[in-house]
Amino acid sequence: MSRNIFDKRISTLYDKALQDKIELHFVSDGQVITSKISAAEKFHFGISLGLAKYYSDAISDNVKRAHEQKLRKGEWVGKAPYSYLNIKTDDGKKQLSLMNTKPVSSKKHINSTQLEHSLSI
């Protein structure tokens, strides 16, 4: 079941089921949507869609709050940017550390490769 009640696919499939073109089976709810369902079953289906949307929105809110809390504590949220490493401290916090790599000039690399090749010939 979609967690977005405004998803066009759900309404299209629901309409096809009511026109007897297909049957929708929801195993977790034990519900089958056909043209012969009662008003109570239609209501139950609508409530299920609403609850799924609520569940999805609640999870989204919890993740946003967790990210905001990490930022308030000074922790980095997500993957480290390019050329940085994620390092866990002893207390379990995630911090960033700059990698100890020096950028190599591509021109310098090409010249040294050409020199090695010409010396080997």
LINMO-V313999 format. One line per field, one symbol per residue. phi: phi as a letter, one per 30 degrees, with the letter a starting at -180 (. if undefined). psi: psi as a letter, one per 30 degrees, with the letter a starting at -180 (. if undefined). burial: b if it has 9 or more other ideal C-beta (glycine too) atoms within 8 Angstrom, else e. A space follows every 10 residues. Layout:
phi=???
psi=???
burial=???
//
This chain:
phi=.dccdcdddd dddddddddi dbccccddci cbcbdcdddd dddedddddd ddddddddde dddddddddd dddiddcjdd deiccdbddd djdcbcbddc ccdcdddddd dddddddddd d
psi=kkfjfgkeee eeeeeeefgg elkkkjeefh kkjafgllee eeeeeeeeee eeeeeeeeee eeeeeeeeee eefglkkalk lkglkkkkle gflklkkkkh kkkkkeeeee eeeeeeeeff .
burial=bbeebeeeeb eebbebbbee eeebebeeee bebbeebeee bbebbeebbb ebbebbeeee eeeeeebeeb beeebbeeee eeebebeeee eebebbeeee eeeeeeeebe eeeeeeeeee e
//
